[in-house]
Structure formats: structure tokens, C-alpha cells
């Protein structure tokens, strides 16, 4: 989760770290969080649909355990064009990016296979099926999907939910 736990508006994003569209939406999501810092929180749910995504998710979760989630998320998304090839992802480059962002790689490699991270992945994959996820990113704002897909449409939908919560 990113943002205040008591925020009245919750964005749930089903996210794949190897997804180009997720990368394209990330600046918009960051802008929404900055614009509505007291009113909006983001809950990231994983949808490891692409080759290499599961390991990248495990890197992110290991980073979360080290208190480095946001820094490593930024690093992985910035380096995505170098590591996230659909046919042959190069996860060594993802690890390099994460390490440059401050991740303790030795600890992360140990933590990434923990029962806690396994459980997070299992739950998110089960929830993907439950919501009949068709692709990433998929957003829910206070439990509702925006009526149209797009960066501006997401921002407008969140803005309306913030107004409704006031």
C-alpha cells in the first residue's frame, strides 16, 4: 500500500511489473497520489501475466520487506525496457536495477521464496481469476472500475470519488 491507511479513496491496481501499459500508467498514478495525498491510497495487487513477471514481483515483495518498495518499483519500471523482453526477459538486469535502488540482493534472494511472499502471489492470482482480469493495468476505485480505460479517465474517476467522499 502507498498512501495513508485511512484515506477515504482506495485505488486497487492489478499490476504486472513487465507490462508496458503499467509502466505508462505509473506517472499518472503517482500524480493522482500526489494531488490527493490526504484522500487517496494505492493498493498494488500483482498480475504476473508476462514472462519474468513472477520473479520481478518477488523482487518487489522482498524490497517491501526491506522498506524499499517504492524505490525498487521506480527502478524496475525505469529499467523495464532493458529487462522485460516478452520472449526472453533478462532478470539479471532487473536485479541490477533493484540493487542500484538500495535493495540488499543477498537478503532479497533469501526472502523472495518465503511462505509470506508465496501466499501474496497465490492470493493475488486467485483474485485475478475472481475479478476475471483481462489485462493490466486494471484499476478499481473504491471497488468500482472506471467506466473507460485511460489515464485521464482514471484521474477524473478518482477526482469524482474524492469529491464524493468529502
Secondary structure, DSSP 8 states (H G I E B T S, - for coil): -BS-TT-SEEEEEEE-TT-HHHHHHHHHHHHHHHHTTTTEEEEEEE---STTHHHHHHHHHHHHHTT-HHHHHHHHHHHHHHH--SSS--HHHHHHHHHHTT--HHHHHHHTTSHHHHHHHHHHHHHHHHTT--SSSEEEETTB--SS-SHHHHHHHHHHHHHHH-
